[in-house]
Amino acid sequence: MKSNKGISTMIAVIGMVVLLVAGLGIGYVMNSGTTDVSGDLYPEDSEWRTESINLAGSTTVLPVADSAALAFMNMYSGVTVTVQGGGSGTGYASALDGTVDIGMGSRGPKQSEIDSGDLWLHPLALDAVCVVVNPSVGSNIELTLEEVAMIFAGEYTNWNQVDSSLPDAEIYVVVRESGSGTRGTFEEYTIDEYDLEIDSTMVHEQPSNPAVRTAVKDTPNSIGYVGFGFLTNDIVAVSLAAEEGSAYVPATLENIQNGLYPISRLLYFITGSPIESGSLADRFISFVLSEDGQDIVEDEGFLRLPPSYNYP
Amino acid sequence: MSNKTLKKLSFFFANLKSQPMTIVLFVCASFSIVILFLMLFFVAREGALAFSKFGPDLLFGQQWNLEANVFGGLPLLYGSLMVTFGALLIAIPIGVSTAIFVSEVLPFYLRDPIKSIIELLASIPSVIYGFIGLLIIVPFISSFFDIPSGQTALTASIILSLMTIPTIVSVSGEIISAVPKSYKEAALGLGATKWEAIKTIVLPISKSGILASIMLGFGRAIGETIAVSMVAGNQAHLATSYLDSVYTIPAFIATHMGEAAVGSLEYSALFGLGLILLIITFIVNTLADSVVKRGVQHG
């Protein structure tokens, strides 16, 4: 009995090791870890495709899509629009492999995403990424993009290194996880501009806009960044100057719409194929771009697409 | 030895034909084993790209840089072990003493109600623990130690210990209750006090079972994701004190998976981290198994 147990444990362990090696080997041979979900999940002529669509992706776009979906479903009874999060990466991946009708992204596509299939981008709103600090730092903080970059890259570790009028306290840096659309936009305008790098061992990561806001609100001497729609009164939005000597621009709706605020971006709907006119996806996107839809965009704290906007 | 095993096996399979219900059970049992093996296989396959590119650096590198495509998980592994160790340091003494108290000392009519209350703790969803941590423990740690942020390794350890204590109490409690009454009565009859009987008879007999419950607790603690992610501060560095922020492997995977482009090197590196976590839990479980077996043989 004893030896039997020993043998079966051995067999199980050996089996696991063999599988582990086999998995590593096969993965290595394939040299890419993708599982292809090919094929159309919804046949073209199926009855219910015309009755429901689903969206997934960026958590920044999520609140807009959610409210728009509710309004849309109220307008057309019998229509279902499901909206899920998951992040911009998920938005692009699911639009590419057809698991959703519309993906959502808070950044442009990466090269790897462009390489893996056809993509159609439909801008739906403007957004700005605002640098925020805890009120303990001061109520009116002005920084240049370079200073912001130096803080986030860990070149400045104490507030009074940035400016002698600021408190003598260690800076507590809050960022989004790498790969987040908000972080991508933020770094594009700050860190990357000055050839700096975020040291992953020095920063505190939070997985969403509200989580960053909470961390900055609760931690004295902290700095972070959130989408414009997530600004609240209990944190201080920093006024930014594009470079030394130019004017400091407060993070207000007006300044972002005029293009004065230095860190702004587009939000996208993403599809893996051209949109058939008249399809439910087409009607939904048109609704978001309509006057009513853009009102929802504003209600959620983002900015209307300027009328003069040139679609790529 | 192997002959005997073969005979038993062939007898088992010969019997299958005549018993349809056995076949059904056999298929179901195989199913769960196959699922486990397939999970291992797929995680390994997805992680292979990162392992082939970085090798041991995936485990020992200190930077996780998406732009430079460099992925090192040492701070995460370190954070995971640190938080889990801290949680067990708190949970073992409390858990084992509670188990002894409930199974041996409490009057008989109170045992079951108290036990069910403790087991209720185990059924609270982890996100609720995360909330409690954020609302109560984080501000408390921040003000008690006078540090700017209460999101520390210590906070995560406290939350995790709350989550592992019920596991330890209920499993150890069963083991301790299973010690034959006659043994204890014999000790008491020889003039031992209640405490001496527990110390010299009950604990040595249930030692291996208690150890197994601790291993189960370890598995629960090292795999916990959301509650830790909410209170640990998520800083991927080699923390020098329990009052520093840390980042754990499960919290890191959960945070990054949504934004990782499918098929990218980062995606594969995340699976690689998952594989490391799986291997650790397998090793711990196997150890627990052998400890229990050895304990039973000696007992």
Interface residues (C-beta under 8 A of the other chain):
Chain A: K2 S3 N4 K5 I7 T9 V13 G15 M16 L19 L20 A22 G23 L24 G25 I26 G27 Y28 M30 N31 S32 G33 T34 T59 G85 G86 G87 S88 G89 T90 Y92 A93 D97 K110 S112 E113 S116 A169 E170 Y172 E177 S178 G179 S180 G181 E187 D192 E197 I198 D199 S200 T201 M202 V203 H204 E205 Q206 P207 T214 A215 D218 T219 P220 N221 S222
Chain B: M1 S2 K4 T5 K8 F37 L40 F41 F42 V43 A44 R45 E46 G47 A48 L49 F51 S52 Q62 Q63 W64 N65 L66 E67 A68 P75 L134 V138 P139 P148 S149 G150 Q151 S229 G233 N234 Q235 A236 H237 L238 S245 Y247 A254 T255 H256 G258 E259 A260 A261 V262 G263 S264 E266 Y267 S268 F271 L275 F282 T286 D289 K293 Q297
